[in-house]
Amino acid sequence: MSRENATMSKEVHDVLVARWEGFRVLAKKLPNHHILAVELFRTLNDETIAVFTTVRNGEPVRSVVTGDSHGRVKSNHCEPHALDASKAFTALDARASVAGGSADPAAIALEEPPVKEPGRPGIVAIGGGLLGAAFDVGELVDTSAA
């Protein structure tokens, strides 16, 4: 990894950690099941993902729902894994090199922190609705300037 990429990786890591700490503070103030954030992405391999950050037992929890290119929910397998920041940046570098130097826009939301877990039925249902609305119906709407 070049010195420039190492500096960028450190900066990205610092943002991820600060953001997660903000979610931790907010989660302590809210009851279970509150949604702290929802992020929708199209990946470089033309899948769609919804990343949910919710409250469970006073802590933020992140779940991922994956869909096809039109936002139809696919099997929802996102195994939890331990925090390893260096792995996250190695993965970002690998995705960038595979994509011809372009990092996958979803890479930061999918990497650590925090640990991800499989979506529970309610999250999968909401994620399916959001993905379909954003990446199927939403693409039919003209968003260009008039």
N, C-alpha and C positions, 0 to 999 in steps of 0.2 A: 504494500500500500504506500502510495506516495505521501510525502510530508503534507501536501495540501489536502489529500483525502483524509489523512489522520487527523488534521485540525478540524476538518468538516465533520468527521465522525465524532470527535469529542464534543463539538458544538451541538450536533444532533442528539447525542446521548444526554447532554446537559438539559436540553429542551424536553426530551422525553421524561427524564427524572423529575424536573420541575413541574411539568404538566401532571404527572402521576401524583406528586405530592399535593397539588391543588385538588385533585379528585379525592385524595384521602381526607383532606380537611373538610371538603364538602360532604362526603359520605358519612362522616361522624355526626353531622347535623341533620341528616335526613333519615326517614324510616326505610325499611326494606322495600325493595322493588322499584324505587325511584330510578328513573333514567337520568344519568349525568351527561351522557353524550351519545350521539349516533353519527357515524361516519359512513358515507357511501362512496364506493370506488368502482371503477372499471380497471381491471388489471391488464398488464401487457399481453397476457395470453387470452384476452377477451372473455374473462369471467367477471362476474360482479360480486361484490362483497358488501355486507353491512357489518360494521363493528360497533357493538353496544357496550357501553360502560354503565353498569348499574350498581345499586347499593345492596349488599348482603351482610347482615350482622355488623353494620357500621363501617364496612370496608368496601372499596370499589372492586368490582369484578368485571372482567372483560370477556365477552363472548363474540364469536364470529359466525355469521350465516353466509354461506356461499351459494351463488346462483350462476346459471348459464349466462350467455350474452344478452338474453332478454330479461334477466332477473328472476327466472323460474328457479326456485330453491333446489339445490342439489343435495346429495347426502351431506350431512353436517358433521364432518369429522375434523375437529381441531383439538388435538391432544394437548393437555396441559404440559408444560415443560418449565424447568427451573430457570431463574434469571441468570443470564450470562451475556452481559453487554457486548463483549468482544465477538460473540457469535452473531449478534444482531448486525454489527457493522461488516463482518465477513460476508454475511448473507446479502447485505445491501450492495457490497462491492461485486459479489458474484452475479446478482440480478442485473446490475448495471453493465457488466461485461457481456452477459448473455444477450442483453438488449442493445448491443452495439453502443454502449456508453450511456444509455438512458436508464436511470433508476426507475423502477416500477413505482408509480405514485402511491400505491397501497402499501409499499414495503414498510414504511415507518409505523403505520397503524397496526401492522401485523407482527412487527418485531417487539422486542422487550425493552423496557418494562411496559406492561406487566405480563404475568403469566396469562395465557388464554385458556378458555375451557369450552367444551361443547355447549352449544346453545340449548337452553331448556325449551320445552314446547311453546311457551308463550313468546319467547324471544324469536324462535323460528317462525311463528305465525306473523308477528309484527314485521320481522325482517323480510319475509316473503312479500308482504304487501308493499313495503317501502321499495324493495328492489324492483318489483314489477312496475310500480308507479314511476320510478325514476328512470329505469333503463329500457322500458318497453313503451309505455304510454308517453312518458316524458320526451322520448326521442321523436315523437310525432308532432310535438309543439314547436312552432317556429320561435327560436330565441334570438334571432338576428335583429339588429336595430332596424326600426321602421324607416 
